[in-house]
Amino acid sequence: MSDKEQLLVIENLRTHFFTKIGVVKAVDDISFSVNKGEVLGLVGESGSGKSVTGFSMLGLVDPPGRITGGKILFNGQDIVSLSDDGLRALRGKNIAMIFQDPMMTLNPVLRIDTQMIEAITAHEKVARRIARERSRDALSLVGIASPDERLKAYPHQLSGGMRQRVSIAIALLNKPDLIIADEPTTALDVTIQSQILYEIKKLCRETGTALIWITHDLTVVAGLADHICVMYAGRIVEQGKISDVLDHPLHPYTRGLIGSVPSRNKRGSALYQIPGMTPSLLNLPEGCAFRQRCPRADNDCLVCPEITSEIEGRHLRCFHPHVEILHE
């Protein structure tokens, strides 16, 4: 992709939490880019740094955490260097975020129309009538029936799936260039999850909005994303096109994740699991963080691997990737 198509470029980002018992390197030297209209899946186990990466992009990391290095370039502007006022102007208008819990977005004591209208008027000088019409149209876009009635409702009067649809509609109100979705369908039942995924993909296709979908569920990103970044212990260990990574994973951790998906295991056989536990970010092992759980680890892995040059369209952080499968 050419530079002019790049919307977001993250270079060597580090976000650390300085606690009384040590430094937690939640995000440790990650780099990736998102092009306009592209859907990027950011996947990994709980505690891998996915959500902190998303919060870092919007300056939402609270003390004792802070960004300690790297750049977050959005349309060529470094978000890390922006003032609080600059970040507030950016949030909701140019970059929107959908949280896992819709009640992190919605105020329980305000009606839906009040919250949606305020989300518009905070960035534009428009008449309240126009803002209300846009709010109603946004609810219709995400598949909410009787949007005029829903605008008059309070969050507690809506189901969980309906509240999440409202949160997505709020994210779309100002037609942002980028939406960061932090596991927004995890708490929903499968039917509602499928409907929301369909609406999100359709809206991104129609509006040209770029999307970063943060999740631990590989089956979700398989049908949604164009590219994927796999995170482990605060670092990206493999990134590339979604079809390449899921069909032919090269990093041992990626292979373990995919092998753990129930649909890939034979009926009646034990579910595959990666041996061991995710290491504490306060006490990472020497060298490769995955070394103690990896079947291919050797003495080379006592040194922390750097991101390799491109291998078949992918970037890896591994001394012993499964490159042999590319020639089978």
C-alpha positions in Angstrom: 0.0 0.0 0.0 1.2 3.5 -0.7 1.8 6.0 2.1 -1.2 8.1 1.0 -3.5 5.2 1.7 -2.2 4.8 5.3 -4.6 6.2 7.9 -2.8 5.0 11.1 0.8 4.2 11.6 2.1 2.9 15.0 5.9 2.9 15.4 7.6 1.1 18.3 4.9 1.9 20.8 5.5 1.3 24.4 2.9 1.7 27.2 4.1 0.8 30.7 2.5 0.8 34.1 4.7 1.9 37.0 3.4 0.1 40.1 4.8 -0.3 43.6 6.0 -3.8 42.8 7.6 -3.1 39.4 7.0 -2.0 35.8 4.3 -3.7 33.8 5.3 -3.6 30.1 1.7 -3.9 28.9 2.7 -2.8 25.4 6.3 -3.3 24.5 7.6 -2.1 21.1 4.8 -2.8 18.7 4.4 -1.5 15.2 1.7 -1.8 12.6 -0.4 0.3 10.2 -4.0 0.5 9.1 -5.1 1.7 5.7 -8.2 3.6 4.9 -11.3 1.4 4.7 -9.3 -1.6 6.1 -10.4 -3.9 8.9 -7.5 -5.0 11.2 -7.9 -7.8 13.8 -5.9 -7.5 17.0 -6.0 -10.9 18.7 -4.3 -12.7 21.6 -5.0 -14.2 25.1 -6.3 -12.1 28.0 -3.5 -9.9 29.3 -1.6 -9.8 26.0 -1.9 -6.0 25.7 -4.7 -5.7 23.1 -7.0 -3.3 25.0 -4.1 -1.2 26.3 -3.0 -0.7 22.7 -6.5 0.5 21.9 -6.6 2.9 24.8 -3.2 4.2 23.9 -4.4 5.3 20.5 -6.9 7.6 22.1 -4.8 8.8 25.1 -7.1 6.9 27.5 -4.3 5.3 29.6 -4.6 6.5 33.2 -1.8 6.7 35.8 0.2 4.8 36.8 0.3 3.9 33.1 1.8 6.1 30.4 3.2 5.9 26.9 6.9 5.8 27.3 8.0 5.6 23.7 7.1 5.4 20.1 4.7 7.2 17.8 1.0 7.0 16.9 0.6 8.8 13.6 -3.0 9.4 12.6 -3.2 11.1 9.2 0.4 12.1 9.7 -0.2 13.7 13.1 1.4 12.2 16.2 -1.3 11.6 18.7 1.2 11.0 21.5 2.3 14.7 21.4 -1.3 16.1 21.4 -2.6 18.2 24.3 -5.7 17.2 26.3 -7.8 19.6 24.2 -6.4 18.1 21.0 -7.2 14.6 22.1 -10.8 15.6 23.1 -11.3 17.1 19.6 -10.1 13.9 18.0 -12.1 11.4 20.1 -15.5 10.7 18.8 -15.1 12.7 15.7 -12.0 11.3 13.9 -11.5 8.2 16.0 -14.3 6.5 17.8 -14.2 3.6 20.3 -16.7 0.9 21.1 -16.1 -0.6 24.5 -16.8 -4.2 25.6 -19.4 -3.0 28.1 -21.9 -0.5 26.5 -22.5 1.0 29.9 -18.9 2.4 29.7 -20.3 4.5 26.8 -23.9 5.2 28.0 -24.9 7.4 30.9 -27.6 5.5 32.9 -29.4 8.7 33.9 -29.7 10.3 30.5 -32.0 9.4 27.6 -30.5 8.0 24.5 -31.4 11.0 22.4 -29.7 13.4 24.9 -26.5 11.4 24.7 -26.5 11.0 21.0 -27.3 14.7 20.3 -24.5 15.8 22.7 -22.0 13.5 20.9 -22.8 15.5 17.7 -23.0 19.0 19.1 -19.7 18.5 21.0 -17.9 18.6 17.6 -20.3 20.5 15.3 -22.5 23.5 15.5 -25.8 22.1 14.2 -29.4 22.6 15.2 -30.8 20.1 17.7 -33.4 19.0 15.2 -30.7 18.0 12.7 -28.7 16.3 15.4 -31.8 14.3 16.4 -32.4 13.2 12.8 -28.9 12.1 12.4 -29.2 10.1 15.7 -32.3 8.4 14.5 -30.7 7.5 11.1 -27.7 6.1 13.0 -29.9 3.8 15.0 -31.6 2.6 11.9 -28.2 1.9 10.3 -27.4 -0.6 13.1 -30.7 -2.4 12.7 -32.7 -0.9 15.6 -36.4 -1.0 14.9 -38.6 2.0 15.9 -35.7 4.3 16.3 -37.9 7.3 17.4 -39.1 5.3 20.4 -35.6 4.1 21.3 -34.3 7.6 21.3 -36.7 8.4 24.2 -35.6 5.4 26.2 -33.1 5.2 29.0 -30.2 2.6 28.8 -31.7 0.4 31.5 -34.9 0.0 29.4 -32.9 -1.6 26.6 -31.5 -5.2 26.3 -27.8 -5.8 26.3 -27.7 -6.3 22.6 -29.7 -3.1 22.0 -27.4 -1.1 24.2 -24.4 -2.3 22.3 -26.1 -1.4 19.0 -26.7 2.1 20.4 -23.0 2.3 21.4 -22.0 1.4 17.8 -24.4 4.0 16.5 -22.8 6.7 18.7 -19.4 5.7 17.3 -20.7 6.2 13.8 -22.5 9.5 14.4 -19.7 11.8 13.3 -18.5 9.5 10.5 -15.1 8.8 12.0 -12.1 7.8 9.9 -11.3 5.0 12.4 -13.3 2.9 14.8 -11.5 0.9 17.6 -13.8 -1.9 18.8 -12.7 -3.5 22.0 -14.4 -6.9 22.1 -17.9 -5.3 21.7 -19.7 -8.6 21.2 -18.1 -10.8 23.8 -21.0 -10.5 26.3 -23.8 -11.0 23.7 -25.5 -14.2 22.6 -24.4 -15.8 19.3 -27.4 -14.6 17.3 -27.0 -11.0 18.3 -23.3 -11.2 17.8 -23.7 -12.4 14.3 -26.2 -9.6 13.5 -23.8 -6.9 14.8 -20.8 -8.3 13.0 -22.8 -8.2 9.8 -23.9 -4.6 10.4 -20.3 -3.5 11.2 -18.8 -5.0 8.1 -21.6 -3.5 6.0 -21.1 -0.1 7.4 -17.3 -0.1 7.0 -17.8 -1.2 3.4 -20.3 1.5 2.7 -18.7 4.4 4.6 -15.0 3.6 4.0 -14.3 3.7 7.8 -11.3 1.8 9.0 -11.8 -0.6 11.9 -9.5 -2.2 14.5 -11.3 -5.2 16.0 -9.8 -6.3 19.3 -10.7 -9.8 20.3 -9.5 -13.2 21.6 -12.0 -14.9 19.3 -10.3 -16.0 16.0 -13.6 -17.2 14.5 -14.9 -13.6 14.7 -12.0 -12.0 12.9 -11.8 -14.8 10.3 -14.9 -13.5 8.6 -14.4 -9.8 9.4 -10.8 -8.7 9.1 -8.5 -8.0 6.1 -5.3 -8.2 8.1 -4.4 -9.6 11.6 -1.9 -8.9 14.3 -1.3 -11.6 16.9 -0.2 -10.3 20.3 1.6 -12.1 23.1 3.0 -10.6 26.4 2.8 -7.1 25.1 4.3 -7.7 21.7 3.1 -8.5 18.2 4.5 -11.9 17.3 2.9 -12.3 13.8 1.1 -10.1 11.4 -0.1 -10.4 7.8 -3.2 -11.0 5.7 -6.0 -12.8 7.5 -6.2 -15.7 5.1 -2.4 -16.3 5.1 -2.1 -16.2 8.9 -5.1 -18.4 9.6 -4.5 -20.9 6.8 -0.7 -21.2 7.3 0.3 -19.8 10.7 4.1 -19.5 11.0 4.6 -18.5 14.6 4.3 -21.4 17.2 2.0 -19.2 19.3 -0.3 -18.5 16.4 -0.5 -22.2 15.6 -1.3 -23.0 19.2 -4.1 -20.4 19.2 -5.7 -21.7 16.0 -5.3 -25.3 17.2 -7.3 -24.5 20.3 -10.4 -23.5 18.3 -13.0 -26.3 18.9 -14.0 -26.5 15.3 -10.5 -27.6 14.4 -10.5 -30.5 16.9 -11.9 -33.9 16.1 -15.2 -34.8 17.7 -14.7 -36.7 20.9 -11.0 -35.9 21.2 -9.5 -33.7 23.9 -9.4 -30.0 23.1 -5.8 -28.9 22.3 -4.3 -26.4 24.6 -1.0 -24.5 24.7 1.1 -25.9 27.6 1.9 -23.7 30.6 0.5 -20.3 31.5 0.9 -16.8 30.1 3.9 -15.2 32.0 3.4 -12.3 34.3 4.3 -9.0 32.6 6.1 -8.1 35.8 8.4 -11.0 35.5 8.9 -12.0 31.9 11.3 -14.8 31.1 14.7 -14.0 29.6 14.6 -13.8 25.8 11.5 -14.8 23.9 8.4 -14.5 26.2 6.9 -17.6 24.6 10.0 -19.7 25.1 8.8 -21.7 28.1 5.7 -22.8 26.3 7.1 -23.3 22.8 7.9 -26.8 21.4 10.5 -25.3 19.1 12.5 -23.3 21.6 16.3 -23.7 22.0 19.2 -21.7 23.2 18.7 -19.2 20.4 15.5 -18.2 22.2 17.4 -16.9 25.2 17.8 -13.7 23.2 14.7 -11.7 22.6 13.8 -12.0 18.8 13.3 -8.9 16.7 10.7 -8.5 14.0 11.9 -10.3 11.0 12.0 -8.9 7.5 8.9 -9.9 5.4 8.4 -13.6 4.9 5.7 -14.4 2.3 3.9 -11.1 3.1 4.2 -11.5 6.9 6.3 -10.1 9.7 7.3 -12.4 12.6 9.0 -12.2 16.0 10.5 -15.7 16.1 13.8 -17.5 15.5 12.2 -20.8 14.5 8.9 -20.1 12.5 7.1 -22.9 10.7 8.3 -21.8 7.3 8.4 -25.4 6.0 4.6 -25.4 5.7 4.9 -22.7 2.9 6.6 -25.3 0.7 4.4 -28.3 1.4 
